[in-house]
Amino acid sequence: MTTVEAIIIGVVQGLAEFLPISSSGHIVLTQFLLGVREVGQAPPKDIALEIVLHMGTLVSVIIFFRKPLWRLTQSLYTKEMKEQRVQIVWLALASAPATIAYILFKTQFKAAYNDPVLTSGLLIVTGCILFVPSWLKKMKDSNKPIGFWTAVVMGCFQAIAILPGISRSGSTIVGGLLMNGKPEKVAEFSFLMSIPAITGGFVFNLKDMIDVQMEHVGPEKATLGQGLEAALKECFQSAYVSGAAAAAIVGLLAIYLVMGAVRRGKLTYFSYYCFVAGVSGMVYFSLVN
């Protein structure tokens, strides 16, 4: 992969990771459009690129939410900060459904990533999800704090969003709004949820990368340390690092945009884009096949 291709994919990742338009769906479709992957085939995914792009987007959310993250860290050794400690519990609870779903249905999820028509169709589903709050008029005068059931519902939406084309940020924010959560608090909680989600994706992909590297050397000869060293060397190619930097910068801008859209109740604006992108993708990739 060239540096230009990696930067393009990094920009797409940074935008789509946090905008409610599905990063996984856009990465899949972008790879097919760039010719990095062949339609109708299921080549091994570029695990190294996914790892460094996850690192880039993780940097974005940590920078933007550095203050609430610092308060959560302080609460671990400050007795008076009970509210923040409870929020850590809710974040852990919200992360559980996606973890369980990935473990149980890993094969099915991976198969979906090889189908650009399905991915395009799921973008249309995301468009519908983003319309739900306006349909049910749940966004106005919502001040319910994040609690047990809100965390569970948002966690279930995050599990569904493992599918390419279903927006993680969009679906979890909508899930929180449906539970009458305050929009700004729901959006913040959704982005904080992304930290364990992105970190989990990083860990799973790094494990796969290490397994691949050890297989090349020979499992009976390679050590875990050698596998990790080879995996990191593969990840930190100049092209991939450029893509990660692009993802980090664009991702930070995307978070600002989403937080503003949530405060103004304008999530539905993104649904129109999802409808257009989804229909266009289904038509194009159906013709290519």
C-alpha positions in Angstrom: 0.0 0.0 0.0 1.3 3.4 -0.9 1.5 6.4 1.5 -1.2 8.2 -0.4 -3.6 5.2 -0.1 -2.8 4.9 3.6 -3.5 8.6 4.2 -6.8 8.4 2.2 -7.9 5.4 4.3 -6.7 7.2 7.5 -8.8 10.3 6.7 -11.8 8.0 6.0 -11.1 6.2 9.3 -10.8 9.5 11.3 -14.0 10.9 9.9 -16.1 7.8 10.0 -14.9 6.5 13.4 -16.6 9.3 15.2 -19.1 10.7 12.7 -22.3 8.6 12.9 -21.7 7.1 9.5 -19.7 3.8 10.3 -15.9 3.7 10.1 -15.8 0.0 9.4 -18.3 0.3 6.6 -16.4 3.1 5.0 -13.0 1.4 5.4 -14.4 -1.8 3.7 -15.9 0.2 0.8 -12.8 2.4 0.4 -10.5 -0.6 0.2 -12.7 -2.1 -2.5 -12.9 1.2 -4.4 -9.1 1.7 -4.3 -8.5 -1.8 -5.5 -6.7 -2.8 -2.3 -9.2 -5.7 -2.1 -11.0 -7.5 -4.9 -14.8 -7.6 -5.1 -16.0 -11.2 -4.9 -12.9 -12.4 -3.1 -12.0 -12.6 0.6 -8.3 -11.8 0.8 -6.7 -11.5 4.3 -7.4 -8.1 5.7 -4.5 -5.7 6.3 -4.2 -6.3 10.0 -1.2 -4.0 10.4 -3.0 -1.1 8.9 -6.1 -1.6 11.1 -3.8 -1.7 14.2 -2.1 1.7 13.5 -5.4 3.3 12.5 -7.0 2.2 15.8 -4.0 3.8 17.5 -4.6 7.1 15.6 -8.3 7.3 16.5 -7.6 6.3 20.1 -5.3 9.3 20.3 -8.1 11.6 19.1 -10.6 10.6 21.7 -8.0 10.7 24.5 -7.0 14.2 23.6 -10.6 15.5 23.3 -11.8 13.8 26.6 -8.6 14.2 28.5 -10.3 16.1 31.4 -13.1 13.6 32.1 -10.6 10.8 31.6 -8.4 12.4 34.2 -11.3 12.7 36.6 -12.1 9.0 36.1 -8.5 8.2 36.9 -8.5 10.4 40.0 -11.6 8.7 41.3 -9.7 5.4 41.7 -7.8 6.9 44.6 -10.1 9.7 45.7 -12.8 8.6 48.1 -15.1 11.5 47.5 -15.4 11.0 43.7 -18.1 8.3 43.9 -20.0 9.5 40.8 -16.9 9.0 38.6 -16.2 5.5 40.1 -19.8 4.5 39.3 -19.3 5.8 35.7 -16.4 3.4 35.4 -18.7 0.6 36.3 -21.2 1.7 33.7 -18.5 1.9 31.1 -17.4 -1.7 31.9 -21.0 -2.9 31.8 -21.6 -1.1 28.4 -18.5 -2.8 27.0 -19.6 -6.3 27.9 -22.2 -7.0 25.1 -19.8 -6.2 22.2 -17.1 -8.4 23.8 -19.5 -11.3 24.2 -21.0 -10.8 20.7 -17.5 -10.7 19.1 -16.4 -13.9 20.9 -19.6 -15.8 19.9 -20.0 -14.5 16.4 -16.5 -13.7 15.3 -16.7 -15.8 12.1 -20.0 -14.2 11.0 -18.8 -10.7 11.6 -15.6 -11.3 9.6 -17.7 -12.7 6.7 -19.7 -9.5 6.6 -16.5 -7.5 6.0 -16.1 -9.3 2.7 -19.4 -8.3 1.3 -19.5 -4.6 0.0 -23.2 -4.9 -1.0 -24.2 -6.0 2.5 -22.0 -3.2 4.0 -23.7 -0.7 1.8 -27.1 -2.0 2.8 -26.2 -1.6 6.5 -25.3 2.0 5.9 -29.0 2.5 5.0 -29.9 0.8 8.3 -27.6 3.4 10.1 -29.5 6.1 8.3 -32.8 4.7 9.7 -31.3 4.5 13.2 -30.3 8.1 13.1 -33.9 9.1 12.3 -35.3 7.3 15.3 -34.9 10.1 18.0 -36.7 12.6 15.8 -39.5 10.1 15.0 -40.1 9.4 18.7 -39.3 13.0 19.8 -37.1 11.7 22.6 -34.3 14.3 22.3 -36.0 17.3 23.8 -35.9 17.9 27.6 -33.9 14.8 28.3 -31.9 15.0 31.5 -31.8 11.4 32.8 -28.3 10.5 34.0 -26.4 7.5 32.7 -27.5 4.5 34.7 -27.6 0.7 34.6 -30.2 0.3 31.8 -28.9 3.2 29.7 -25.4 1.5 29.8 -26.9 -1.9 28.9 -28.9 -0.5 26.0 -26.0 1.5 24.6 -23.8 -1.5 25.0 -26.2 -3.6 23.0 -26.2 -1.0 20.2 -22.4 -1.1 20.3 -22.5 -4.9 19.8 -24.7 -4.6 16.7 -22.3 -1.9 15.4 -19.5 -4.6 15.0 -21.2 -5.2 11.7 -19.6 -3.0 8.9 -22.0 -0.2 7.9 -23.6 0.1 11.4 -22.3 3.3 13.0 -20.9 2.7 16.6 -21.2 6.3 17.6 -24.5 6.9 15.9 -26.2 3.8 17.3 -24.9 4.1 20.8 -25.9 7.8 21.0 -29.4 7.0 19.7 -29.6 4.2 22.2 -28.8 6.6 25.0 -31.3 9.2 23.7 -34.0 6.6 23.6 -33.4 6.1 27.3 -34.0 9.8 27.8 -30.4 10.6 28.5 -29.2 14.2 28.3 -27.7 14.5 24.8 -24.3 16.0 25.8 -23.8 13.3 28.5 -24.9 10.5 26.2 -22.5 11.7 23.5 -19.7 11.9 26.0 -20.4 8.4 27.4 -20.6 7.0 23.9 -17.1 8.4 23.1 -15.7 7.1 26.4 -17.2 3.7 25.4 -15.1 3.9 22.3 -11.9 3.7 24.3 -12.3 0.1 25.5 -13.9 -0.8 22.1 -11.0 0.6 20.1 -8.5 -0.9 22.6 -10.2 -4.2 22.3 -10.0 -4.1 18.5 -6.4 -3.2 18.8 -5.6 -6.1 21.1 -7.5 -8.7 19.0 -5.9 -7.5 15.8 -2.4 -7.5 17.4 -2.9 -11.0 18.6 -3.9 -12.1 15.1 -0.9 -10.2 13.7 1.5 -12.0 16.1 0.0 -15.4 15.2 0.6 -14.7 11.5 4.2 -13.6 12.1 4.9 -16.7 14.3 3.3 -18.9 11.6 5.7 -17.5 9.0 8.7 -18.4 11.2 7.3 -21.7 12.4 5.3 -22.0 15.6 7.8 -24.5 17.0 10.7 -22.1 16.5 9.2 -18.7 17.1 8.8 -17.1 20.6 6.1 -14.7 21.6 8.6 -11.9 21.8 9.8 -12.5 18.3 6.2 -12.6 17.0 5.5 -9.3 18.8 8.7 -7.6 17.4 7.9 -8.8 13.9 4.3 -7.6 14.2 5.3 -4.1 15.4 7.9 -3.8 12.7 5.2 -4.6 10.1 2.8 -2.0 11.7 5.2 0.9 11.9 5.9 1.3 8.2 6.1 4.9 7.1 2.9 4.7 5.0 0.9 3.2 7.9 2.2 5.8 10.3 1.1 8.5 7.9 -2.3 7.0 7.8 -2.5 6.9 11.6 -1.5 10.5 11.8 -4.2 11.5 9.3 -6.8 9.4 11.3 -5.8 11.2 14.6 -6.0 14.7 13.2 -9.3 14.2 11.2 -10.8 12.1 14.1 -10.3 15.0 16.5 -12.1 17.4 14.2 -14.9 14.8 13.7 -15.5 14.6 17.5 -15.9 18.4 17.7 -18.4 18.2 14.8 -20.5 15.4 16.4 -20.6 17.0 19.8 -22.0 20.1 18.2 -24.5 18.2 16.2 -25.8 16.3 19.3 -26.2 19.6 21.2 -28.2 21.1 18.4 -30.2 17.9 17.8 -29.0 17.6 14.2 -28.1 13.9 14.1 -30.6 13.3 11.3 -28.4 15.4 8.9 -26.0 12.4 8.8 -28.8 10.0 8.0 -29.2 11.6 4.5 -25.6 10.9 3.7 -25.9 7.3 4.9 -28.9 6.8 2.6 -27.1 8.2 -0.4 -23.8 6.3 0.3 -25.7 3.1 1.0 -27.9 3.1 -2.1 -24.9 4.2 -4.3 -22.8 1.4 -2.9 -25.4 -1.2 -3.4 -26.0 -0.2 -7.0 -22.3 0.1 -7.8 -21.0 -3.1 -6.2 -24.0 -5.1 -7.5 -23.1 -4.0 -11.0 -19.4 -4.8 -10.5 -20.3 -8.3 -9.3 
